[in-house]
Amino acid sequence: MKGRGRFSILKGKSRRGFRGYPLATIAYYGPDATRATKVAVGIIAGEHQEASPLERWHSLDLDVRFDQEICGSIVEFLQAHHVRSVVMSPGIIGCPHQEGVDYPEGEKCPACPYWADKDRWTGEVIQ
């Protein structure tokens, strides 16, 4: 399918398994489970370390998983940090907005009602 080339490169890197540090984490977020509008990529230099640096890319219109410019920027970011391993979220894992930044702490995101009653990892309804 057109537009999936660099995303396929990223998926391929994640399928290789652990090859040592630095390790990159790639997580996709969106208003629902069909379109990713944000991707966060963190670099973990070694065991028991926090992700730093952390970069984020956003798009209001396009699915960031298939935007060639964004995927190209991610590939360049990984290369610049000499990443040896990549871990990628299995799909879209939640709302792209940040609690306490984009909406008040303890509340549900008003812009993403889809995630209000969903488990971000399974997509199942929770009470």
C-alpha positions in Angstrom: 0.0 0.0 0.0 1.3 3.5 -0.9 2.8 5.5 1.9 3.8 2.6 4.2 7.5 2.3 3.1 9.3 3.9 6.0 6.7 2.6 8.5 7.6 -0.9 7.2 11.3 -0.1 7.9 10.4 0.8 11.5 8.3 -2.3 12.0 11.1 -4.4 10.5 13.6 -2.9 13.0 11.2 -3.8 15.9 10.9 -7.4 14.7 14.6 -8.0 15.0 14.4 -8.3 18.8 16.8 -7.0 21.3 20.3 -6.3 19.8 21.7 -4.2 22.7 21.6 -0.6 23.7 20.8 2.1 22.8 17.2 1.0 22.5 14.4 3.1 21.0 10.8 2.9 22.1 8.1 4.0 19.6 4.6 4.6 20.8 1.6 5.7 18.7 -1.4 7.7 20.1 -4.6 8.8 18.5 -8.1 10.0 19.1 -9.3 6.4 18.5 -7.9 3.0 17.5 -7.9 3.7 13.8 -5.7 6.8 13.3 -2.4 7.8 15.0 -2.0 11.5 15.3 1.1 11.4 17.6 4.2 9.3 17.9 6.6 9.5 20.8 10.1 8.1 20.4 12.5 7.7 23.3 16.1 6.5 23.4 17.2 4.4 26.3 21.0 4.4 26.6 21.3 1.4 29.0 19.6 -0.9 31.4 17.6 0.8 34.2 17.8 4.2 32.5 15.0 6.5 31.6 14.2 7.4 28.0 16.3 10.5 27.1 16.1 12.1 24.6 12.4 11.9 23.9 11.0 13.3 20.7 7.3 13.6 19.6 5.8 14.2 16.1 2.2 15.2 15.5 -0.3 15.5 12.7 -3.9 16.7 12.7 -4.7 15.4 9.3 -2.5 12.4 8.5 -1.9 9.1 10.2 1.7 9.5 11.5 2.4 5.8 11.0 2.2 6.3 7.2 3.5 9.9 6.8 6.7 9.5 4.9 8.2 12.8 6.3 7.5 11.9 9.9 8.7 8.3 9.5 11.8 9.6 7.7 12.5 11.9 10.7 12.1 9.0 13.1 14.6 6.9 11.0 17.1 9.8 11.1 16.5 10.2 14.8 17.3 6.5 15.4 20.4 6.7 13.2 21.7 9.9 15.0 21.5 8.0 18.3 23.1 4.8 17.0 20.0 2.7 18.0 20.6 -1.0 18.0 17.2 -2.2 19.2 13.6 -0.9 18.6 10.5 -1.7 20.6 7.2 -0.5 19.0 3.7 -0.4 20.5 1.5 -3.1 19.0 -1.0 -0.4 17.8 -2.4 2.9 19.0 -2.1 2.9 22.8 -4.3 5.8 23.9 -5.2 9.4 23.6 -2.6 11.8 22.2 -3.3 14.4 24.8 -1.4 14.6 28.1 -3.3 14.6 31.4 -2.4 17.7 33.4 -1.1 19.4 30.3 -3.9 19.3 27.8 -6.7 18.6 30.3 -7.0 18.6 34.1 -5.4 15.8 36.2 -7.8 13.0 37.1 -10.3 13.8 34.3 -10.9 12.1 31.0 -9.8 13.8 27.9 -12.7 15.8 26.5 -11.3 15.6 22.9 -11.0 11.8 22.9 -14.2 10.1 24.2 -13.2 6.9 22.5 -10.6 6.2 25.2 -12.7 7.3 28.2 -13.8 3.7 29.0 -11.1 1.6 27.1 -8.0 -0.2 28.3 -5.2 1.4 26.3 -3.4 -2.0 25.7 -6.3 -4.3 25.0 -9.0 -1.9 23.7 -11.5 -3.6 25.9 -14.2 -1.6 27.8 -13.4 -1.1 31.5 -15.6 0.2 34.2 
